[in-house]
Amino acid sequence: MPLLSEFNGIKIYVYWNDHMPPHFHAEYNGADILVDINSVSVLKGVFPANKLKLILAWAEIHKDELLDRWEKAKNNKMPEKIKPLE
């Protein structure tokens, strides 16, 4: 599972050959969520509120890049990293 970005202790991944809808996985301190890229909303899981706000803001900024990386990983191609939240 390729690591796309890392910031504030949060790691963002996409999985190889993953299922629809386009989404990414975020991990932080034992918490795990799946985030729908198109709607920038949580599909599954629970995250600390302050970290969730950061992830959703980052995802909104990088939506086009996330869709591109998800498509690459879905087709078993190595996706490039995405700039972390500053």
Beta strands, then each sheet from edge to edge (+ up, - down):
strand 1: 3-7
strand 2: 10-13
strand 3: 23-28
strand 4: 31-36
strand 5: 41-45
sheet 1: 1+ 2- 3+ 4- 5+
end
